[in-house]
Amino acid sequence: MEGYLLWNAEIEEARRLARRFTGELPWLTTAQREDVERVYAADRAEASRVMLVRICARATELRGEYSRRYRTLRARCVAAVVVCLGTAGGACALVTYLVR
């Protein structure tokens, strides 16, 4: 739903900019003005679509990269905890052995 609303807002923005652009060209006939607005809005919509596709691809790429980094970090943390627990257990065993 959010994507639909975002895309509709982008299309409305393209139409608004097209109307503003043709508003600065007072010599255009009504038909010419409509054609220019249609072409301008279509061009802007296509540019927006290309940008959104590029952003989506980059977000997917970053998600994969961050997932790999998270797995590596998690493995390192687990290894560090295991080493620390092993060291603490060994130290306790050594102290127990020496005290007897």
N, C-alpha and C positions, 0 to 999 in steps of 0.2 A: 504494500500500500504506500509506503514511504517513497519508494522509487517512482511509482506512478505519479504521486503528487509533486515530487521533485521535477520529473520530466515535464509535467504540465506547466509548472511555474517557469521552467526554462523556455518552453514554447511561447508562453505569454510574454516573457521578457523579450524574446526575439521579435515578436509582433509589435511590441511597444517601441523597440528601437527602430524597427522598419518604418513605423508611422512617424517617428521623430525625424528620421533621415529624409523621408519624402516631404515632410513638412518644410524642410529647408530648400526644397526645389519647387517653387511656386509655379513655374512655367509648365509643369507636367499636366497633361489631361487626366481625367479621372481614370480612364483605362490604363494609361501609362503608369499612373500612381499605383494602381492596384497590382500591375505586373511587377513594378519595382519592389513593392512591399512583399509580394509573394516570393520573388527570387531572393530578396535580402533575408527574409525570415527562414526560407529553406536552407540558404547557405549557412546562416547562423545556427540552425538546428543541426545541420550535418557536422559543423565544427564542434558543437557541444557533444554530439554523440561520439565523435572520435575521441574527444577529451575524456569523456566518461568511460569509454572502453579502455583507454590507456590507464586511467586511474584504477579501474577494476583489476586489470592485469597486474599492475604494480602492487596493489593491496594483496592479491593472491600470492605473488612472489615474496612479499615481505612476511606474510603469514607462514609460509614454508620455511623461510630463513629463521624467523624467530622461534618456530617450533623446534627446529634442529638445535638452535642455541640453547633453548630451555632444556631439551633432553640431555645435552652435554653437561650443562650446569647441574642438573638434577643428579646425573651419574657421579659427577665429581663430589657433590655434597654427600651423597650416600657413601661413597668411598671414604671421604674424610671422617664421617661419623663412625664407620666400621673400624677404621684405623685407630681413632681416638678411643673407642670402646675396647678394642683389643689391647691397646697400650695400657689403659686404666685397669683392665682385668689382669693383665700380666703383672703390672706393678702391685696390685693387691695380692696376687698369688705369691709374688716374691717377698713382700713384707710378711705375709702369713708364714711362709716357709722359714724366713730368717728369725721370726719371733719364737718359733717352737724350738 
